[in-house]
Amino acid sequence: MNKKIKYTDEPMQTGRIVKDFLPRPEDLVFRKQRVLTLRLDEPTLDELKEVANRKGLGMSTLVRMWVKERLAENVSSQTP
């Protein structure tokens, strides 16, 4: 760093004002997750692993997605 910084009294250019894009702190809700142990037979596990691999997901992620989808269907079917 051989260059010397030259300071001036010129007005600085102001940058662009960017609209807030982050959520408010109160909107950041961390969900607590709990562990559920599930026993499945070997053929079911093999099929689950195959489906998860085809979709590029882990088995737990796929099962979690399916459970959430089914719960959402159940809630929407009970709404009058």
Number of C-alpha atoms within 10 A of each C-alpha: 3 4 5 6 6 5 6 7 5 6 6 7 6 6 6 6 6 6 6 7 6 8 8 8 7 6 8 9 7 6 6 5 6 6 5 6 6 5 7 10 7 9 9 10 13 12 11 18 17 13 15 17 13 9 11 10 13 14 17 12 11 18 14 11 12 12 12 12 12 11 12 11 11 11 10 10 9 7 6 4
